[in-house]
């Protein structure tokens, strides 16, 4: 009997393929959308970092005293309002450009820039995010950032013990090791020595920009020393115009920028619900298509005789046989096979005992006579005009012999 399911693949295979495709899609979405580099243990100079040179301590301090602290991951800082404060702390211009720094600062009214000082290496294993050692960056690296903010600018490094000129009123900070200072005619020195300014301020149109030359004051390893925490809060208060202003830590120049993408947009509210509905509809469509390809059968129509692809294969085989001009031979062979099949079903000459051989020969002769009266001959003349029609008659005779002439006949 023909298979009524007419499936190219089984339901089990289709389910496996859909499962594998769904897993691959989920993995792609995880890589493109869900997995965030900021979720791993971060070292370095970002506000995510708990290492000695990081700024997670400053972010925690600001939250503890009541500041609204956010992280900026937009290259243009689109979420930063005019009254907000932007902190650009030790930007990495070895992998980013001065133009990116300037684009980020463009249009921002209150900015604190801390110049880079340390390079870290050999992160310690484990979840703490500590580093094994740190080394001083070259003065040219710090100067590159300074010149991205003010032009001209130069970097000096000097001893700690020297008198300060303090216009901030927050006292002198505590710094261990080499002291990093900046010199620029464009900066108004708020805390300076004879070698340069530790804190400088400039006004660019309606923007207020503070440059902190030495980041050790606000880094994790130095924030707790002396009055450094109070000094850091004083810098923020100088920039913060109102209690409602938000403090934004920039992370785009530390490599944590979020690049706008359609997959990320579709997987975020309010589009997430619509995306899930579309994915569900696609999954149902793929499932239905995978287990039943082909033209749908109308109501009341019989099931197809042949499975998917078989009809085309048989049709092509018939065309090849017709092209060979051997239809008469094929019909002749089919006639003999039809008689042999009828004899086999009637058990004539199959496994006859010796005493029954003559009776089998007679019965087979009677069978051939019956076939002949129905137009089934063991041989066809070579000039037969319609050999395939004769072959069809052979088939009909076999069907009538063993199935009858009713609707139970096999339509093939």
Protein Blocks (a to p, Z undefined) as FASTA:
>chain_A
ZZfklpabdfklmmmmmmmmmmmmmmmmmmmmmpcfklpccedjdfkbccfklcklmmmm
mmmnopacdddfbfklmmbcfkbccddehiafklbcfklmmmmmgopabdcddddfbdce
hiaedjkopafbdcdddfklmmmmmmmmpccdddddddfbdcdddfkonopaddehjddd
dddfkbccfbdcfkbcfbdcddehjaccdddfblklmmmklmmgojlmmmmmmmmmmmmm
bfkbccdddfklnopaccddfklmmmpcfklmmmmmmmmmmmmmmmmmmmogcjdddehi
acdfbdghklmmmmmmmmmmmmnopmmmmmmmmmmmmmmmmmmmnogoklgcfklmmmmm
mmmmmmmmmmmmnopafbdcfklfblmlmmmmmmmmmmmmmnojafkbcfZZ
